[in-house]
Amino acid sequence: MVGRKCLPTNPEKDSTFVVTVPKFQEQTGHFDHASEVADLLAVAPYELDKGQKGPVFDRITQGLTRHHAANCTEYANMLRLLKFDADEEHALEDVPFLPARLFKLLDLKSVAPDAVHRVLTSSGTGGQPSRISLDAPTAALQTRVLTRIVGDFLGKSRLPMLVIDAPSTIRDRTRFNARAAGIMGFSMFGRNITYALNDDMSLDVDGVVAFLERHGQAPFFMFGFTFMVYQHLLGAGAGRVRGLENGILIHGGGWKKLVDLAIDNEAFKQRLKDETGLGRVHNYYGLVEQTGSIFMECEAGHMHCSNFSDVMIRDADFQLCPNGERGLIELVSLLPGSYPGHVLLTEDEGAVIGEDDCSCGRKGKYFQVYGRVAKAEVRGCSDAYASAS
Amino acid sequence: MPMLQPVEHSESGSGPIFLLGNELGQVRPRVPFDAQVLGLLAELSARLRKHAEARSMPDVQTFAFWCRKANLQKLKAAHDDHKARLGLGLVFHVAPGNVPINFAFSLAFGLLAGNTNVVRVPSRQMAQVDVVLSVLGDLLAEPDFASLAEMIALVRYPAGDAFTADISARANGRVIWGGDETVAEIRKLPLPPRAREVTFADRYSFCVMDAAAMLAADDKALGRLAEGFYNDTYLMDQNACSSPHLVVWKGAGKLASVARKRFWDRLQPIVGDRYPIPAVNAVDKYTDLLVEAASDDGAILNINRWRNDIHTVELSCLPDDLETLRGRFGLFHEFTTMALSDLVPLINGRFQTLTYYGIDKAELQDFIIGNGLTGIDRAVPIGQALDMDTLWDGYDLIHTLSRIIDLR
């Protein structure tokens, strides 16, 4: 296993955190989201332990809850009817979580319509797409925080980047989707961006060989959706791509298809290592509703909360699960300023493994994601035709 | 005399599978409540009640209890209108996909009315269907009942198969369960001009409780009431067409709020013990609740939650499109009123079952009939919402599936 300290070119690593710890704002009546989070940006993204992170984190989430309650009528209605008074002090676990799915059903925003800078959409699994309204400050925070988190794995300088996808995926606007958004988002960490697949989704062997001849002797960045990596580096491309020893792969987009193929994360990584030489592989997990504050898989195979995020696990009665117990994943992000998406309940299953003591050296809670919670068989009498088809 | 031939299907290779009765003979209707038919159903009842696997299935036991000999005799007497009747002939039934035992009720209604029945069972395999099928198959192989075998065919095939069109074109009657969408799909396929059709569309059901009666109930009665309410709702994830989505409390506001609390507090441990809600359903229920809360325009007085077991939305007024107030997995709307007549303008043909407690029959009769409501086909005490019977959705299924011979 590659230890964290062995990772190249991360200037953050050696800075003496203790002396650079910023002076977080004194608590005042006024809550300035951007500047509160900016203070956190001055710290390495995985450096704060529970005691350091807790008070800052609580203050910002509380500020966000109040801000959204004051600026989003729907959110205020929900809090009022759930008998939650945002003006009182609350533990984070008591802040009402919104099902992430709510953003598919309601247009929730905490800014005036003309302040909306961009609307993120994602179809997820069928049906209505989520609509996430970003104002300029929230969009900027997302980029800055993503840069900090990914930088912890890739280093600060841009690396040559090999995208495990076809150029047409982002060229064709009619196919603009989560895959394209992911590629565009992560492209800011790369240079000499090269696509590994042809537009017909076949492996561009010559192109990949040329990339490796130019860049393969030093660390380079690889990015792709999990299933694309599986299909094209391990499946159709099996045995055709080697010499990825210096690659650092970041992949995401869900395990659903891989679960169907009965391959787990460990087997996936082992096969990548055996068949391509690729040893540094990081899965990432996150919601389009909390873009930016993603969770990265460390060298020990654990998903990590950064300074900007937290995770809680709840059982089917929404009670908190102790560490190790499997349940629904609740995610907290400090970034959503323009929509009330800072505390969300997913429909994924996971378990918290520990906090501040992962063998990779990063602080914060670390956890495991098992994938989407099983669909239940629903009883009732009105869908003979639908369920029979 | 029409003959029913097994239909050949070659295009998909996955045509209908006859689970029972692939060699249907002549279609020869019998009189309603034919003695042999009663004998078969009574024996089916007796065997299902002794069958080891069937005994573990509450819905199969409900069916078996319903078609016990004594009840069949009662039904026979109740349906006797002193007219000469015969079954229609060939009746095609489309059973609902998510209520496994309904195919058996539909088949029994068709048989009791005197018909030859082709029943399409859900394409998904269900243990309840398998058990009834196996016991019924054994019975029909016995000499006593062999002559009834040609009146029963159970088929399974995927939606969209040409069998539905073929059989519909020859049916004297068609019974469609499964709601609006299924009815619309199957209605595209024509029946012969004289054929009759019974359709079970999407319906809306609600509950009325008298607050004073609730407060007067002793603990035992309250327990029975809560159990009955649990059976009406949670047993079917509140998705059955006869499960209530709205509870109307009749009485003064203060009285009603005490009664309400007494009732839900009593229901909660029952739900907690017997209804382990899957996480995904808990999220669905919570999402439904928040969508309503988010869009509240002042109509919501309160949201009450008994853990994830019961959620209620207390309303100060009811919307014109009352039937849009729905809940799943134990999400109920509540409204308090002094007089049922407040509801009159809101009731339409979508309304099916009214379950009640503490309201007398004369008042219900006045409410439904006296007001000339276009909806509410059933008013039954709490606990009986799911009790399937020959009177359903406003139909008398025995009479609808048989014809009168005017003999003078």
Interface residues (C-beta under 8 A of the other chain):
Chain A: E74 Y75 N77 M78 L81 L82 K83 L98 P99 R101 L102 L105 L106 L108 D315 A316 D317 F318 G327 L328 L345 E347 E349 V373 A374 K375 A376 V378 R379 G380 C381 S382 D383 A384 Y385 A386 S387 A388 S389
Chain B: V94 A95 P96 G97 N98 V99 N102 P122 S123 R124 P158 A159 G160 W177 G178 G179 D180 E181 T182 E185 I186 F200 D202 L235 M236 D237 N239 A240 C241 P276 I277 P278 A279 V280 N281 A282 V283 Y286 T287 L290 V291 A293 A294 S295 D296 I300 N302 I303 R307 N308 R328
